[in-house]
Amino acid sequence: MKIEYHETTNDLQTRINIHNQFGARDIDAWMLEILPLQKGMHILDVGCGAGKQCFSFYDHLGGEATILGGDVNQELLAQARQTAEKTNRKVKFFELNFNKAFPVESEQFDLVSCCFAIYYAENIPFTIEQMHRVLKPGGRLFTTGPMPTNKQVFYDIIREATGKPIPPMPGSSRYSTEIYSAIEKLFSKVETYIFENPLTFESVEPFLAYTRASLSEDRKLWNSLFQTKEEFEAIMKQIEQVAKARIEHDGKLIMTKVVGGFIATK
């Protein structure tokens, strides 16, 4: 299953910033609470992007771990390397396409993480098999992704504004079903943790900034709603009208992020 997906640094960072500013909970703190991290671990972060998760693990362990981040996006890898150098964090980054065999020897890692990325894999069983292969016996795979009830208000507003159905999202449509089943088949045990983070918007501007970044970042997934920049801007105006009306009626807009965390033991 080939998924048309486009990620840019600016759109991704906009969404992260809005989560941090308007969310009630910190997802990084939640990850660190549920993960069995220990000093001296060998960790691989697959689909590392600009290195956010790698740096979170590194800081939590006081730098006493071997951490590698792999991604296919050269722009994001360059940003990750630049951050590592500027902040003197000893994290290494390399090119990794999770649709191909990982350029890593078997049984090397205590933990493989893949946060908000695994559902873009073309062949889920293949990618998970590669993750399983590079883990040591007893090692753990940690993945995160949106559950089916994730940010329903966001989708409701777009549906109302456009009068069109929401196209299937790779995350919420695959994560708790196809991906969970593939992990369960290979690993001896899988534990599920749920993270809910309500984002509260009392004005329309930050919601529109989030929506603009989301639709722009994932624009190839939304091509049933718009094809051109003009069509995109027209839809954003329609979304603004619906979101404004809801805020005027309710006094605020609450969009709840619902994330599943799977911890699987080899």
N, C-alpha and C positions, 0 to 999 in steps of 0.2 A: 504494500500500500504506500504509494508515493504521496507525500503531503506537501503541498505548495505552501511554504512558510518563509517569511522574511523577517529577520530580526535586526534592529539597529540599536546602537548604543544609546542614543538620545531618548527614543521611545521607551526602552526598557528602564532607563534611569528615572524618567518621569513617573512611571508607574510605581517604582520602588519608593520614590520620595513621597508620593501621595499615600501609599500604604503606611509609611512611617509617620506622616503628619496627621492623618485623619483616622487611622486605625486605633482601636482600643487595646490591641495586644501586639506583642513583638514576636514574629514568627521565628526569628533567629534564636531568641531565648528559648522558645518552645522546642526547637530542634535540639538544642544543647541539653535540654532537660531530659528528653526521651532517648537520646543516643548514648550508648555505652562507650564514650570516648575515654581513652587512657593515653598517658604520655608514652612516647616511644612507638606509637602505632604507625603503620604504613597505610596511607589513605590515598585513594584515587577518586577525584570528582569528575564525573563524566558529564559533558555538556556544561562546562564550568562558566561559560560566558566571560564576563569581565573579572571573575575571580572572587565574587562576593562570598560564596560558601567556603572556599579554600581559606580565605583570610579570617573568617569567623572561627573555623576549626583551629587555625594556627594561633590566633589570639587566645582562645579558650585553653589551649594546651601549653601556653607560654612558649610557643616555638619549639617545644620538645616533641616533634613528630616529623615524619617524612611525608610531605603532601605534594601530590601532582595533580594538576588540572589539565584536562584535555577538552578541546572544542574544535569545531570545523570552521568557525568564523574568525578570519584573520584579524579583522578590526577589533573584535572583543579580546582576542588573545594579546594583541599589541597593548591594549589598555591595561589588561591584567599584569603583563610584564612590567609596564611602566609604574603601576601602583606598587608592585612588589619591590622594585628598585628604589622608588622614592621613600617608601616606609621601612626599608631594610627588613622585609619579611622574606625568609628563605623558603619560598614556594616556587616550584618549577612548573612551567606551562608548555604544552606541546600540542601539535595538531593531532586530533583524534576524530575520526568520522565513525559514529557508532553504527553506521550501516555496513561497515567493513570490519574485518578481523582487527581487533585491537593490537597495535604494535607494542605489546607488552607480554612478557613471559607469564606462564601459568603460575598460580598459587603464590602471588607476590604480595597481596594486600590483606590487611585486617578489616578494612572497611572500604566499600565502593559506594559512593553516593551519586545520585542523579536527581537533581532538584528542578522540577518544572521543565523537563526536557524529554523524558523517555517516551512520551506519547507522540513525538514527532518521528520516531524510528519507523522505517519502512517495513521492517520485518521484526516484530516484537520478540518472538521466540529466539531468533538469532541474536539480537542485541542482549537479551537477558542471559543467554547461554555464554556470551563473551564475558559478561560481568561475573557470572558464576565461575567461569574458567580461571579468571585472574585472582579470585579470592582464595586465601588459605583455607584449609579445612577448619570449620568453626567460625570462619569470617562472616561478616554481615554485609548485606546489601541494604541501603537505605534510599528509598525513592519518595518524592512528594509530587502531588498533582491535584487538580481540582476534582471534587466530587460532583455528582449530578446536580446537587442543589446549590452549587457555587454561584454567587452574585446574581441571583434571580432578578433583582430589581433592574440591574444593568440590561439584561436581555428583555425584560418586560417593556422597558422604556423604548428600546430600539424597535421591538415588534410593534408597539403602539404607534411610534413615530413614522415607520415606513409602511406599515400594513403588510409586511412580508414575513415569512417564517425565518427563524434564525438558522443559518447553515450549521451542519454538524461541526462541533468543536472537537479537535483531536483529544483534548484533555478530558473534559467531562463526559464525552461519549465513549472513551476507551479505557480510562484509567482504572476505575473500580471494577471493571468487567474483564475485558480482554487482557489487560496488563496484569491485574491481580492473578488471574487464572494461570498465566504463563509463569509467573514467579512461583506460585504454589506448586506447580508441576516439578520444578527443578530443586527447590529448597526444602530442607527438612521441617522448617517451621516458619510461619509468617504471622507477624503481629500487626494489627491495624490501630493507628492513633488518629484522632480527628482534631483538627484545629479550626476554630471559628473566630473570625476577626471582623466585627462590624465596623465599617467605615462610615462616619457620620458627616454629611455635607449640609451645612446650613445656608450655603449660597450655591448657585449653579456653576460658578466658574471652575472650581476644582473637579467637579464631576465631569464637566465638559473636557477639561484637560486630560483626565483619565481616559475618557471615551475616545478622544481624538488619538491619544497615544496607542490605545488598544487596537482600534480599527486600522491605524497606520502601520503598526508593528505587524499585525496579522492580516494585512490587506489582501493577500492572495487567498485567504480563507473566506473573506467577505465579498468575493467578486460577484456573488449573486445579487448584492445590494448596490454596488457601485463599480464602475470601470474606470472612470476618468476623475481627475481632480475636481472638476466642476460638479460631478455627481456626488462626490464625497462631501464637498462643502454644502451642497443642498441638503444632504442627509443630516449633517451636523446641525444645520438650522432647524430642521424638523425635530431633532433630538432635544435641542435647547428649549424649544417651545413646550414639549411634553415635560421635561425635567423641571422647568420653571413653574409650570402649573402645579406639579406635585409638591414642590417646596412651598409654594404659596398656600396650598391647601393644608399641608401637614406641618409646616414650619421647618422641616428638614427632610433629608433623603438618607436612608440607611441602606447601604449595600454590604451584605455580609459575604466575606470570603470564606468558603468552606473547603478546607484542604485535608486530604488524606495522606498520612505518612505510613508507609509499609516498611517494616524492619524484618528482613528475611535472613535466616541463619543457614549457612552451607553445612 
